[in-house]
Amino acid sequence: SISIFNSFDNLLLLKRGGESVFFGEIGDESCKLIEYFERFETTLKIRCNENPATWMLNTIGGGTYESEVSKLTDYTRAYASSRLHQECLEKVSDIIAQKTETNEIRYTTKYSTSFMYQVKEVYLRMIRIYWRSPSYNTNRLVTGILISLLFASIYASERVILNEMQMNSICNSIFLGMVFLALNAHLTIMPFFEQERNMFYRHQSSLMYSQESYTLALFFSELPFILLVGMVFSVCFYFPLGFAAEASKFLYFYLFVTLNVAFWAFLGQLFTSLLPDAVAALGVGCLFFPIVNLFAGVLIAPQNIPVVWIWAYWAFPFHYVVEGILVSQFYGSDLQIESVEGSSWYSAMQCTENSQCYGTPYEFIQFRFGGYFSYSHLTWDVVYFLCAVTIINALKSIALQRLRFLAK
């Protein structure tokens, strides 16, 4: 607007190609700027109430169209030989001549604000963006509710586990529930984060803030929504399945659900940081996801995984979340479940033919997973996710610093 333009004191005007055509005071109501250009005979006079900014751009041929009048005068050469340009050079020479150690301008830091101030401002900006993106947040929240209710409704009739088959079904339902919840968190975040990543590239060019502050602000802005999705899923899944109404066991369940969502959400951000766009990141994620599922210890029992591939069982995350949930829920349970005659568990307990054999849920878990799932691993399951999330965010920060996929 005219009022905004007239509020400036000085103006550096460049035409296409970066050549200077004016540099100096614009004067009251842009009078000095208008006086400078109107002294050329080919310049059209400014009309009453015309915006000086629009008028000057049209004059030099830098507006939305290049007028014929702007071609009649070489404003670049005219400025180079003008008194205004000479005064500018003289002022620069005076400033250089007055240089001393005391008046030398030095910048002690790369950025104009402190690290914590950057984190705070970027965090507040990201929270507003999340609040103004209801489709993204609603999508993952509603999907989490639907997944939990779907699996809970399937097994709601088996709230009390009576036999080996029901126990096996509970293990599978927990695994599938975690897989679908992780997949939703992983895929939905990529298109959203791509937009924010591209905006960060522009801000990075102007040194508004560092990639470390951006990564930290992203973490804290994403965290409340991860906690919310984890809580909603836990409430809708935990109680319909008839798990123990104990605060400690529910909190363990909620903890592992949340860590699972956090891992895959931040991994989605990492893939988007490493690859040109969300489409490529989705392709890599869809390729990586089934491989991780294969070595979770559920589709293939840990004791049956070939030695050459056992590293994948320890490296990939799903076995940690399934182990954490199962052992925290059933360790110490005195519930007796009946083994199915002729099954491998029935034989392992050395049951006699045509007799009923019973064992605890924890004993079944240790048998099915070959002793790889243990309550003593519970702390390490949590440590794995905390370390993994930290490493993922560190790699994301490095990728944002060193890679740039924005063309402009």
N, C-alpha and C positions, 0 to 999 in steps of 0.2 A: 504494500500500500504506500501511498504518498507520504503519510505521516511517519511510517517506519523508515523509509529511505531518507527522509530529511533529518532523521535523528542521528545519522552518522556524521562524523566530523571530517574524515578523510576517505578517499576512495582510490583504489588501484583498479583500473579498468583494462582488461586484456581482451583482444579480439581473437578470433580463431587462429590457432597456431601459437598462442601464448605471447603475442607481441603486445607491448604496452602502448596504449593510446591516450591514457590520462593517469596522472598520479598527483594528488594534491588535495587541498581543502575544497569541499563542495560548497561551502558558504551557507548563509541563512536562506532557507527555502531553495537550496541548490542553485543559488544565484551565480556563484563563481563557475560551477560546472556548465551551466547554460551559457554564460558569457563566453567561456572558452570555445565551445563548439560553434556558437552562432557567429563567431568572427570569421568563419570560413564562408565564402560566398555561396558554395553549393549546399550548405546545410539548411534544411527547412526549419523555419522558426517554430518554436514550441507553441502549441495551442493553449488557450485558456483552460485551466484545470486538468491539463494532460499530465500524466504521471512522468516525472523526469527520468525514472529508471527505464520505462518503456521507450521513451523518446530517444534517450542516448543509445540504447541497443539498436533501435531501428536506424539511427543515424550512422552508426559504424558498421551496419550490416550483421549485427550479432543477434537480432531478434528471431522471431519465428519465420521471417522471410527477409531476403536480401534485396533491398530496394535499388532501383537504378541510380538514385541520388548518392547512395553510399559508395558506389563505384567511381564517382567522379573525383573524390579526394582520397589521397593516401594518408589516412589519419596516423598511421604508424610513423611514417617519415616526417609528417608535420610535427608530431610530438617530439621526435628525436632532435629536431632543430629548433624547438620552441624555448622560450625563456623559462617556462615551467620545468622543463627537463633539466635545464642548466642549473636552476636553483636547487633541484633535488640532488644533483651531483655534488654541488658545493656543500650542501648540508651533510652529505655522506662523508665528504673529505674532512669537514670540521669535526665530525664525531670520531673519525679514525685518528685525527691528530690529537684529540683530547684523551686518548686511551691511556689509562694507567692501571696499575695492579689493584688500586682501591675501587675504581669504578667499573672494572671488568665484570660482565654478567656471567655468572657461572650457575650451572644447574647440578645440584648434588645428587639428584635422583632422576631416574628415567621418566617417572610419572609425576604429575603435578600434585597428586594427593597420596595419602598414606595407604598402605595395603588394607588395613581394616576399614577405612572409609570407602575404598573401592568395593570391598566385599559387601558392605552395608547397602550401598547405593544399587549395586547390581542385583543384590538379593531382593530389595524392595521392587525394583523394576520387574524381575522375574516373577515375583508373587502376583503382581498386577497382570502380567501376561497369562499366567496360569488361571487366574480368576476370570479373565476375559476369554478363556478357551474352554467353554463348557462342553463342547462336543468331544474334545480329547479326554477330559476328566470324567465326564458322564459315561463315555464309552467303556473305559476300563473298569469303572466302578460297577456299572450294570452287568458287564460281562463277568466280573468276579462273583456277583450275586447269583447270576444264572448258572455258572459252573458249579458253585457250592450247592445250590438247591438241587441241581440235576443229580449229582452223585449222592447227595444226602437222601434224596427221595428213593433212589434205587435200593439203598441198603437200610432205609429206615425201618423196614420190617424185621431186621436182624440186629436190633439194638442190644440184645443179650447174645453173646457169642457162645454157641453150644458145641460146635464141632470144628474139625480141622478145615472143612471146606469153607465155612463161614469166616474163619480166621484168615484163610488165604484170600478170600474176597475183600476183606477189610484192607489187607496189605496192597492189593491191586488198586482199590479205590483211592487210597491215599496217594499212591504213585501217579495215577492218572489225573487226579485233582491238581497235584503240584505241576504236572506237565502242562495242562491246559492253562492254568493260571500264569505260569512262566511264559508260555507262548504268547498270551495276550499282552503281558507287560513288555515283552521283547519287541513285538512287531508294531504295536500302536505308538511307541515312543519315537520311532525313527523318522517318520514324515514331520512330526512336530519339531523334533530337535534339529532337523535339517534347516528349517527356517531360522531358528535361533543361531545356529552355527554360521550361516551366511551373514546375519546381522553382526555377529562378533567379528567377522573378517573386516567389515567396514570400520567398526569401532577400534579394532587393533591397528589399522592403518593410521589413525589419528592419535594413537597412544592414549586413549581414554582410560584404559585399565589393562591389567596384565591377564594372561591366560590362567595364572594360578588363582587370582581372585574370582575370575569367571567360573572356573571349575568348582571352587568352594561354594560360591553362591548358587550354582546349579544343584549341588548336592543338598544344600539346606532347603532350597525351594522345592525340590522333588520329594524330600523326606516326608513331609506331612501327608502327602497323597499316598505314598507307599504305606505308611502306617495305617491310613484310613482303609485302603483296599485290603490290607492284611487283617484288620479287625473285622470288617464286614464279612469277608470270606470265612474267617475262623468261627464267628458266631453262627453263621448259616450252615456251616459244615459240622462243627464239633458236637453240638448238642443233639441234633437229629440222629447222629450215629450212635448215641448212647455212651460216649466216652465218659470217663470218671468225672464227677462234678467236684473236682478239686482245683483250687486256684493255681497251685504250682504246675499241675499238668496242663491246664488250659493256657497258662502263660508260656510254657515251653512250646506248645502247639502254635500259639500266636507268634512266638519268636522265630520259629523256623519258617513259617509261612511268609512272614515279613522279610526275612533274610533271603528267601528264595525270590520273591518279587524284586527286591532291591538289586540282587545280583544280575538278573536278566534285564532289568530296566537300564542299569548303568552299562551293561555290556552292549545293549542296543545303541546307546549314545557313543560308545567307543567305536563300534563298527561304522557308524555314520561319520565320525571324525576321521576315520582312516580311509574312507572310500568317497568317490566323487559326489554321490547323491544317495537318497534314501532307497531308490530302486536297487542299486548295487548292494547296499547294506542289507536289504531284505533278502536278496538272493543268497548272500553269504550266511545270513542267519538261518534261513530255511535249510541250507546244506549242513550247517553245524549242529542244528538242533537234534535231528534224528540220531546222529552219531553219539551225542551226549546221552540220549535216552537208552541207547543200546548197552552202555556200560554202567548203568545205574545199579546193577545187581538184582533187578527185578525180572527183566526179560531173559537175562542170562544170569544165573546164580553166580556169585563171586567165585565159588570154588570150581566152577566150570569154565571160567574165562581162561583162555590160553595164557601161558606165562608171558609170551611176547606182548600181549595186550593188557596185562594186569595194571600197567602204569596208567592206562586210561581210566580204570576204575578209581584209582586214587586221585587222579588229576581233575576229573570232571565233577560237577557239583551235585547231581541229582542223588547220588548214593548218600551224601551227607545229610540232605534234607529228609530223605525217607528213613534213614537210620535214626536221625535225631527224633523224629516224630514217633516212630514205632517203639524205640527203647524207652523214651520218656513216658509214653502212655502205658506200657505193659510191664515195665520192670517192677517187681515186687507185688504184682497182682496175684491173688490166691484163687482166681477164677480157674475152674477146671473145664477143659475142652476135650471132647472125645475125638480120638484119632480114628480115621477110616480104616477098616480092616483091609489089609493088603497093600496099603500105602507105604511109602518108604519111611515115613515117620513111625508108622505102626511097627515096622520091622526094626527100626533103630531102637525103639523102646523095648525090644525083645518080648513083645506080647505073644501069648500063646494063642493058638487058633481058636476062633469062635468066642473069644473073650473080649471084654470091653477094657480099653486102655485110655487113661486120662493123663493130661499134662497141662502145664500152665501156658499162657500165651507167650511169655518170654522164652520158655523152653522151645516152643514151636519156632519162634523167630530165630533163635540161635541155630536150630537144626536147618531151617529152610535156607538160611544165608551162610551156612557152613562155618559158623562161629565168627564171621567177619563183622556182624552187627553186635555191638556190645555196649552196655551201659557205661562202661569205663571210657568210651570214645566220645561221650556226650560233650564234654568241654572242648575237645578238639574239633568237633563238628561246628561249633560256634566260632572257634578261632579261625577255621578255614574260611568261612564266609566273610568274617571281618577283614582278614588279610586279602582275600580275593577282591572285595569291594574297594579296598584301599589301592591295590595295584591297578585295578581297572581305571579308577579315577586319575591316578598318576599318569598312566599311559594316555588317557584322553587329553590331559593337560599338555603332554609332550606333542601329541598329534595336532592339537589346535595351534601350537606354536610353530611347528615345522612344516605342516601341510596347509596348502591353500588351494581350494578348488573353485573359488568364485572367479569367473572370467573378468568381471569389471570391478 
